[in-house]
Every structure is written in structure tokens, then in C-alpha cells.
């Protein structure tokens, strides 16, 4: 089955807005046209994607799944278009994704000194979907921190990083020199499950400062968010997390292999 990309974009707009009228406005098309395209997409797939009411639109389980898939589909298409344009104009470009707190500038400087003809772009990624830009084609290489979904990826470990507990400054444990996981029993641990996931680091630290929970965070992230109303304590029985370079298996090109070699040398020396 050949899916129409335009219909997918129409469906994604309805899924985002949960309203045909607002989606049609955002797409600059008439609402009846949008409705017909969505019905046609449902007929092609052989299943209902939406539950329509007089006031709102809800996604069926199939619609939820398609909505989740759309981000990867659109990202892959956009990345393919960029690669075609790069090939047409003879340019060499390398996009490096990096997780919060991880410093990749030193590796990029070393690489550009060795390969001045390659244009390097950086892409910051949220901790809960670090590997997504590799899968959808937005990035060629990732400097990431485990854990993440490694299926279909090639990993090159470059170091380890300790984690610390982030607590409000007024917390009873805040005056300790160090704690253990037993001390955190009964605490609301942010990001331990999806429903407690913060949408950004800024949001996470604001919630903690207000007494909404505690979190285990990498030491490099803690160093970036030093503030008077938060404290960071070593947790003596929490193992370190591994940092690594990641690429999509079977998709490396010479400039990616060259960056991996340079970055592995630089980052391994930097992290010890």
C-alpha cells in the first residue's frame, strides 16, 4: 500500500488540534476538503482513526499509533530531502545530536580542524528520546547517555558518568553529605515512569524546587543547573551511566566514520 504523505500531514494536524476546524485553518484548506481526505485515509488503511463528536475529536487506538508513527515518517522524509539537496549541491554536512549535559564542542573543534570542508551542525535532544533523530534521519551521529533504545544502532562507549540526587534545599536530607537509595524510599521520583515525566529539564527542576519530588540526574546536568533552592547529593549505591557515540547501523558514510574516530579519541580522553 502506498500512503499519501499529504493525507498523513492532514491527519497529523487533526490529531494535534483535536478539532477539524482548527486543523483546517492551520493547513489553509476548507474543512470539508480535510474531512474527505481523512475519510479517504481511513478507507485506505481499513480502520477508523478518529472518533468524531459534535465538540471534539478523539483518536482511536489505531489513530494513536499512526500519530506516534507520523513524527518518524515526516522526519525521515525531511532528512531524505536534505540529503538529496546536499548531494545536488556538492556540500558535506554532519549533524551531531547530543544529550543534556554532555559537552561535544571539543570533539567538533578537533574534527573541523581535520576536515574543514564538512559543515557541522549540533542538535540538542531531550533525555527521553535521545536516539530519535538518528532513526528519523535528522542526525548522523549521537553523543548520548544510556539508557535508551539501542535497537538497530551501533554504539561506541566513550566514558561513564555518576548520578546525583536533586532535592529541594528545604528537604530533610539536604544537609547530608551523601545518601543511599534507601533514603529515597517513599519519595516521588520524577521521570521514574511516563506519567511523572517532565517535558524539559527546566520544568523538572522547577517541580523539584517546589517540593513536587526528587530526581536522579547526571552530574554534568547538575553542574549546569546550580541554584540556591536545590541541592545535589551523591548517591553511594547508584551505578554510573555509560556515555557513548551512536550511529544507525549500516548507514555510516566516510565523514561519519571520520567523526567517530576523532570524537572517540577526544571524548575518551576528556571523560577518562
N, C-alpha and C positions, 0 to 999 in steps of 0.2 A: 504494500500500500504506500502510495506517495502522498505525504501530508503537505498541505498547502501552508507555507510559512506565514502567509498573510492571515489566514484563519487562526493560526496559533497565536499570532500577536493580538488579534481581536479578542480571542478567548482570554489571554493573559490580562488584557485591560479590564474585562468584565470581572475576572477573578480578583484583581487588585481593588477595584472600586466597589464591587458587590452591588452594582447598580447599572442597568443598561443605559439610562440617560446620561449619567456622568461619564461612563466609558465612551459613549458615542461622542460626547463633547471633547474628551481628551484625544480621540482619534480623528476628529474633524470629519465625521461621517454622519449620515442620518441614522436615527435609531432603528427604523425598520430594516435598513440595509445590514446593520450589525446583528439584529435578531436573525435574519435569514442566513447570514454566514455562520452563526453559532449553531443553528439547527442543521445546516449542511455538514458542519464538522462532526456533530453528534451522529448523523446518519452514516458518515464515512467510517467512524470508529465503531459504530454499532452499540453505543451505550449513551446513557444520559450523563451529562457533565454538570448540569446545573439544576437546582430546584428553584423555580420561579414563584414568587408570591407577589401580591399587589404592592408590597412596600420594599422588598429586598430580594436579593439573590443569594442562595447558598450553594456551596459546592457539594456534589455527591462524592463518595469515596473515589470514584474514577476521576472526577474533576480535581480533587485534592492531589491525586497522583500526577495528573497531567500538569497541573500548576507547578508542582515541585520540579518536574522534568523540564519545563519551559526555560528556566534560567540557564541550565546547561546547554540546551539546544540553541538559544539565542547567543550565548557566549561563544559556542563553537562556531556558529555561522559568522559572527563578527570577527572572530580571530582568523578564520579562513580568508575572509575578505582582506584583512590587514596583511596576511602573508602573501596573498596574490599581488596586492599593491606593492609590497616590498620587493617581490621578485620582478615586477614590471619596471620598477624604477631603479633596480640595482642596489638598493640600500641594505645594510645589515643592521638588524635591531635585536636587542636582547632584553626581555622583561624579567626582572628578578622580583619575586614575591617574598615578603619577609613577615614573620610573626611579631606581635607586640614585644618590645623589649630587646629584640635581637638586633645587633648592630652589624650592618653589612657594608657600610661605606668603605671601610679599609680594604675589603676584598674587591669592591668595584674599582677603587682607585688603582689597585695593583693590576687589575685586568685591563682597564682602559690605557694604562701606560704601556702594556704589552700589545694591545690590539686597539690602536687609536681610531681605526676605521669602523668600529662597531659602536652604535649608539645604544647606551644602556638606560633603561627606564626602571624605576622602582615602583612596587605596588604593595602597600600595606594591606594585610589580611586580618580579619577577626580570628580569634583563637578557635572558635567552634567550627570554622570551615577553612582551615589553613590551606588544605590541598585543592580546594575547588578551582582556583584559577589554573592549576596545572591540567585539570581534567577538561575544563571548558575552553582551554586554549588562550586564555588571557596572559598567561605567564609561561616562560620557558623553563625556569628554574625556581625552586623554592628554598629559602633558608628557614626551616621550620623547627618546631619544638614538639616532641611527642607528648601525649598520644594523638594520633589522627589516623584516618583510614588510609592504610598503605597499599590497598589492593591496586595492582597494575602500576605501581610506582617503583622506581629504583632509588634506593637510599644510600647515602654516603655519610656515615656518622662523623661528626667533627668535634663533639665535646659533650659535657654534661653540665647541668645547672641545678643548684639547690632550690628548694621551695621554702617559703616562709609563710607564717600565718599573719594575715592582716586583720587587725581588730580595732574597734573604736578606742580612742585614748582613755575613755572612762570605763573600759571593761575591767572587771575584777582581775583578769590575768595580765593586764597591761604592764604591771610593774615587774613581772617575772623576767629573768634573763633568757630563759628558754622554756619550751613546753613540749609535751608529747601529744599524740593523737588522743590518748585517754582524757587529757584535759579538755579536749574539744567535744567530748561526748555530750550530746544533748543540745549542742549549738546548731543554729540554722546555717548550714554550709552552702554558700551561694555557688551556683553552677554545678552542684553535685548531680542535679537532674534538670531536664529541659525546662520544667515549669518555673524553676528558680533562676533561669539564665538571664543575665543582664545583657542588654543589647550593645553595650560598649564598656570599656574599662572605666570611663568617666562615671557612667551610671553605677557600675559595680561599687566604686569607691565612695560615691555619694550615699548609696544604700548602707554600706558598712558604717560610715561616719554617723549616720542617723540611728544606728543600733539595729538595723534590719538583718544582720547576720555577720558571719565571718567568712574568710576565703583563704585558700592556699594559693599563693601566687609565686611565679618565678622571681628569683632575687633581682634579675635585671628589670623586671616590671616594677618591683617595689622601689628600686632606685630612681625610676622615672617619676614616681608619684609620692614624693616626700611632702607631707603636710602635717600640721600641728595636731589635727584631730584624729590621726591614725597612728598606730604603732605596728611594727613588723617584728615578729619574734621567730627565732629559729625553732624548727620542729625536729627534735632529735631522731625520731624514728620514721621519718618520711624519706623514702629513697629519692635520689636526684632524678631529673628527667633528661632524656637524651636530646641533643640538638643535632640536626642533620641537614644536608643538602638533598633535595628530592627533585627528580625529573620523571616524566611519564616514560615508562619502559618502552623501548623501541622507537622513540620519537626524537632522539638526540641528533643534532647536526654539529658540524665542526666547531662553530662558535660556542655552542652549549658545552661540548666536551672540554674546550679550552677554558671556559669559565669554571667548570667543576674542578679542573686541576689547580687553577690559581686560587680559587676560593677555599678549597680543602686545605691547601698549604697555609694560607693566611689565617683562616679561622681556627684551624687546629692549633697553630702557634699562639693565637690570641686567647683561646679558651683553656689551653693547657691540656 
